[in-house]
Amino acid sequence: MVGLLLCVIAVALVGAVAFPMHPLGSEMIWKVTPVSDTHTENGFTNSVPETFLKSSWGNCSSTKISTVLSITSEPDPLVRGSGFTIYAKVRLAQELSGGKLYATIRYMGVKIGGSEYNMCDAASMAGLSCPVASGLHEITLTSSISSSAPTGTYTVKITATDQYDQDAACVKVYINVTS
C-alpha cells in the first residue's frame, strides 16, 4: 500500500492533488528540481541530465515492503493547460494497514510545496480500501495541469512508512511540463 500509495500520490501530485492555490493544480504534493540541477540533500547528490525531455522516475529506497515497477504518463511530456493520465504499477510484499505518506515538490531547486498524508486516506484517494492487500496493484489517475504552471522539470519525492513506522517506499519522479 505504501508503495502503491506512493505511486498514487506521485501521480496525484503530478496530477495536482494538494495545494489549492498552486499553479499545477487544485491539490498537490511533491518536490521539484530543474532538469540541469545538481544538489545535495541528506548527504546524497542528485542530478538530472540536461538532455532530459520526458518524464522519468527512480526508486530511492532499498525497502522490501513495496516495489514500484513502473510509472508512465500520457502525454509525455505533460502539457500545461491540458489533461493527462498517469499509470503506475506497484507490488506490495505485505498487507499495509496504516502509516504516513510524505511528498515534497521542487522547481528549479526551490521547494514549492509539501504535504503529509495518512496512508489509509491516500489509499482512499487512489480508489483503494485500507488495509491494502499484498500483491500487484495497478493505478490510473487522470487530472490536468493549470495553464499558469511554469514550464520546466519538476522533481517530486515521495516517501512512505508502514503501520510500524518502518520505511515502506521512496520514489522520485521527474516531470517535464511543456507549453
N, C-alpha and C positions, 0 to 999 in steps of 0.2 A: 504494500500500500504506500509506503513511504516513497519508494522509487516511482511507483505509479503516480502517486500524487505529485511527486516532484515533477514528473513529466507533465502532468495535468496543469500544474501551476505554471511551469515554464511556458507551457503552451498558452495558458490563460494570460500569463504575463505578457507574452508576445502579443497575445490577442487582446490585451487591455482588460485587466481584471482587478485593480485595487487602488488607483489614485483618481478620485473623482475629477479633479481639475487637470490631470496630466494630459498633454497633447497626444499621447499614444493611445488613450482610451479612457473609458469611464472608470475602470477598475484595473489596477496593475500592480505587479510586484516584480522587481528584478534589479539587476546590476548591469551597468553598461560601460564598455570600454571601446575606444576607437580602433579601427582596423589596424592602423600603423602604431598603436600604442604599446609600449612596454612598461610595465610597472611591477613593483614588488608588493606583495600582500601576504601577511603572516609568514614571511620567510620564503615565499615562493615567487619566482619571477614568471610573469605571464606575458606572452607576446603574441600578437596576431599578425600574420603575414600581410604585407601591403597589397598583395595581389588578390586578396580575399574579395570575392564578388558575391558568392552565395552564402546562405546561412549554413552553419556547421555547429557541432556540439562535441562534448567530450566528458567522460566520467572524471571526477576529481576525488574519488574515494575508492578505497580498497575493500569496502564493506561487502559481505556476502549475503546480506539481507535482501538486497534488491540489485538488479542489473538492468540498466537502461540499454535496450537493444537497438532502438532507432528513434530518431526524431526528424521528421521531414515537414515541409510546408509547401502549400500551393497557393499563390505562385511563390517562386523563389528566384530572386529576392522579393521581399514584400514591397508593395507599392502603397505609399501614403495616400489616404483618402479612399482606399479600396478595402474590400473584404479579403479574407484569407482563411485557410483551413490548415490546422496543424494535426499531424498524425504521430502518435508515439506508441512504442511497444516496450513494455516493462515486464520483467519476470521477477516474482517475489518468491523467496525461499521459505518464507514463513508467513502465517497469518499476522496481520497488523491490526491492532485494536485501539491504538492511540499514538500519541507523540506530537511533535511540532514540525512545521514546515517553515523555513525562513527563506526569503528571497530579497535580493538587492539588485539594483539596476545602475549601471554606469554608462554615461555617454561622453565620449571624448575625455575619458579618465576621471570624470566628475560623477560622484554619486548623485543620482537624481531621485532615488526612491528606495523604499524597502518596507517589507511587511513580515508579520509573523502570523501563522495560522495554526489552529488546532487541526491535527491530522484528519479527524473524522469530518470536520467542516470542509476541509479541502477535498476529501473523497466525495462528499455530497455535491460539491460544485462540479465534480467530474462525472456525476451521474452514478456514483458507486455507493454502496452501503457499507457501514462500518459494523463489524470488522471486515477488512478486505481479505479475501481468501488468498492463499498462496497459489502460485501458478502464473501463467501468461495472461497479461491484460493488454488490450488494445484500446487506445483512447483517441477520440476525434473531437477536436474543438474548432468551432467556427466563430470568427469575430471580425473586427475591422480596425484599421488604424486611422486616426484623425488626419485630416488633410493639413493640419498645422504642425504635425510631428516633424521634427528636423530629419533630413536625410542623413545617412551615415550608418555606422555599425554600432550596435548596442551589445553589451555583454550582460547576460542575465545569469546570475549564480544562484542556484537553489540548493539548499542543504536541508536534511530532514533527520529527525531522531524517531526511534520507535517508542513503544509504550514503556520501555525500561530505560529511556533516555540514552540509548546506545546509538551511535552513528548508523543511519539506515540508508542514506543516499547523499550524493553530491553530484551535480551536473552543471556544466557551464554551457550556455547556448549563445552563440554569436549570431546576431540577427542583422542582416543588411536591409535597410529601408531606402528605397529609391523614390523619385518623384514621377 
